Amino acid sequence: MCTTHFWGPVSNFGIPVAAIMDLKKDPTLISGPMTGSLIVYSLVFMRYATAVTPWNPLLFGCHVVNEIAQIGQGARFVNYWYLGGKDKATTAPAAPAASSEEK
């Protein structure tokens, strides 16, 4: 518990936690290049976690969670900017306001 094999992955969990929390935010806030970079980064470090001796399952798990979260963000980015999500968001009708007569 007093080594970088523990504290490195624990502190690194901030990245996937932030990505998971951002899954409900507006897709215009997603950076495509950064999301792509984080996808590659997590793939590289998943491989690294299996190559180091001793094997570091905590680091591997951190990057598995980050990979899944970043792929989700990437899918939202591609859907919004390239698959018509932006058009659907701008043409969606606003919810009607409740009238005082319905009370």
Buried (B, 14 or more C-beta within 10 A) or exposed (E): EEEEBEEEBEEBBEBBBEBBEBEEEEBEEBEBEEBBEBBEBBBEBBEEBEEEEEEBEBBBBBBBBBBBBBBBBBEBBBBBBEEEBBEEEEEEEEEEEEEEEEE
